[in-house]
Amino acid sequence: MAEVFPLDRDRIIECLDRFGVDYLLVGGIGAQLHGAVRPTLDFDSLPSMSKENLGRLAEAMRELNARLRSAWARGEESSPTASCLGAPR
């Protein structure tokens, strides 16, 4: 079983903002920030897909020790854009 790390949304947001990443928060985190009482174990976001922004995102993800998690990486049909910043599913 994969090791589970607690989700530190404030640390992730601070890091993305510090690196100047343009992104939207979606999923459970987005709902929580709008007042929903909804548990979540991951951090869902949609980054701007410009080359420059993706470079800033890559730098931030390296600092956060993020790892790629996607259906594509498991050999399923999907694009390789999802990354894991919280607990594995």
N, C-alpha and C positions, 0 to 999 in steps of 0.2 A: 504494500500500500504506500502511496505517495505521502511524503511528509506534509502536514498541514500547518500553514503559517497564519497568524491572525491578520485580518485585513485592517490596514491603517490608512483609511481614505484620506485623512488630512495630510499625511506624508506624501501620498501619491499626488494629490492636487497641488500641494506646494511645489513638488519637484517639476511637474508638468508646466506649471505657471512660471517657475524660475527659468526653465529652458525655453520659454516662449512658445510652447506648443499650442496650436489652435485645435480645439476639440469640443465636442458636445458630450455631456454626461447623459447616459440613458440607462435603462434597466432599473434594478433595485436602488442603486445609489441616486440616480436621477429622481426616482419617486420619493426617496427619503428626503432629499433636499427640497422637495415641494410639500413636505409635511406628512407623507404617508408613513404608516407604521408597518414596515415590511422588512423582514430579515433578508440579508444578502451576504454571501460569502465571497463575492467577486466584485470587480470594478469594470463595468461596461462603459465604453466610450467610443465615439466615432471621431477619429482625427481627420482634419483636412488632408486631402491626398496630394497636396503639392510636394514636389521633391524636397524643397527646403524644409517644409514642416515635418515630413517623414524623417529627415535627417535629425531634426531637433528631438522628435519623438524617440528615435533610436538611442540618442545620447541619454535622454531621461530614463529610458528603460534599462540601459546598462547600469546607471547609477542605482536604480531600484532592484537590480538583480532579477529582472523579469525574465520569463521564459515563454517561448512560443507554445500556444495550445490552440489547435484548430482541427477541424475535421480533415482538412487537407493534409496536415502532418500525420494523421492516423491512416492515410490512404483513402479517405472518403472524398467524394466530390464536394469541393468548397474552395474558396479562395484563401490563401495564407495570410489572413489579416488579423486573426484573433490572438491575443496574448494573455497570459495568466499573471495577474498581479495579486491574486488572493488564494483562497483555498482551492485545490483541485477538485473537480467534480467526479 
